[in-house]
């Protein structure tokens, strides 16, 4: 997503970093080593306490889709049930079935 934007802007040399943990991404950005596009819900507390800030932009990025899959008709731990409840609540107007 960012790479495509930089290429469109004729910025041929840039470095990217892939991290698989939201906490790692937030720490890298908070340390001043770059920027990231993250769901607002994952950075709200950092924005409130001033660790991170929102940047305005005019670029229109392609949507990023996520999928949640669980076994049907099986017992789920209370933590999994709560996670599913939170995800469904936060995305109730955006779910495609």
C-alpha positions as CSV (number, residue, x, y, z in Angstrom):
1,X,0.0,0.0,0.0
2,X,2.7,2.5,1.0
3,X,5.1,1.2,-1.6
4,X,2.6,1.7,-4.4
5,X,2.1,5.3,-3.2
6,X,5.8,6.0,-3.1
7,X,6.3,4.5,-6.6
8,X,3.5,6.7,-8.0
9,X,5.2,9.7,-6.5
10,X,8.5,8.8,-8.3
11,X,10.3,8.1,-5.0
12,X,12.3,5.1,-6.1
13,X,14.5,4.4,-3.0
14,X,12.8,3.6,0.2
15,X,13.1,1.0,2.9
16,X,10.2,-1.0,4.4
17,X,9.9,-3.1,7.5
18,X,7.4,-5.8,8.1
19,X,6.5,-6.6,11.7
20,X,3.9,-9.1,12.8
21,X,3.0,-7.6,16.2
22,X,0.9,-4.5,16.7
23,X,2.9,-3.7,19.8
24,X,6.1,-4.0,17.9
25,X,4.8,-1.7,15.1
26,X,3.6,0.9,17.7
27,X,7.0,0.8,19.5
28,X,8.9,1.3,16.2
29,X,6.7,4.3,15.3
30,X,6.8,5.8,18.8
31,X,10.6,5.5,18.6
32,X,10.5,7.7,15.5
33,X,11.6,5.0,13.0
34,X,8.7,5.3,10.6
35,X,5.0,5.5,10.3
36,X,2.2,2.9,9.9
37,X,-1.5,2.6,9.0
38,X,-3.2,0.8,11.9
39,X,-6.8,0.4,12.9
40,X,-7.9,3.3,15.2
41,X,-9.1,1.0,17.9
42,X,-5.5,-0.4,18.3
43,X,-3.9,3.0,18.9
44,X,-6.6,5.0,20.7
45,X,-4.9,4.9,24.1
46,X,-1.5,5.9,22.6
47,X,-3.1,8.8,20.8
48,X,-4.9,9.9,24.0
49,X,-1.6,9.8,26.0
50,X,0.4,11.5,23.3
51,X,2.7,8.6,22.4
52,X,1.4,8.5,18.9
53,X,-0.5,11.0,16.7
54,X,-2.7,10.9,13.7
55,X,-1.4,12.2,10.4
56,X,-3.7,13.7,7.9
57,X,-3.3,12.5,4.3
58,X,-5.2,12.9,1.0
59,X,-4.2,9.5,-0.5
60,X,-6.9,7.0,-1.0
61,X,-5.7,3.5,-0.1
62,X,-7.2,0.2,-1.1
63,X,-9.2,-1.4,1.6
64,X,-7.6,-4.1,3.8
65,X,-9.8,-7.1,4.5
66,X,-9.6,-9.3,7.6
67,X,-11.3,-12.6,8.2
68,X,-12.2,-14.2,11.4
69,X,-12.8,-18.0,11.3
70,X,-13.8,-20.2,14.2
71,X,-15.0,-23.8,14.4
72,X,-18.8,-23.9,14.5
73,X,-20.6,-26.0,17.0
74,X,-17.6,-26.4,19.2
75,X,-16.9,-25.1,22.7
76,X,-14.9,-21.8,22.8
77,X,-13.1,-20.4,25.8
78,X,-14.5,-17.3,27.4
79,X,-11.6,-15.3,25.9
80,X,-12.4,-16.5,22.4
81,X,-16.1,-15.7,22.9
82,X,-15.3,-12.2,24.2
83,X,-12.9,-11.6,21.3
84,X,-15.6,-12.6,18.8
85,X,-18.1,-10.4,20.6
86,X,-15.7,-7.4,20.4
87,X,-14.9,-7.9,16.7
88,X,-18.5,-8.3,15.7
89,X,-19.5,-5.2,17.7
90,X,-16.7,-3.1,16.2
91,X,-17.4,-4.2,12.7
92,X,-21.2,-4.7,12.7
93,X,-21.8,-2.2,9.9
94,X,-19.0,-3.5,7.8
95,X,-19.5,-7.3,7.8
96,X,-20.0,-9.2,4.6
97,X,-21.4,-12.7,5.0
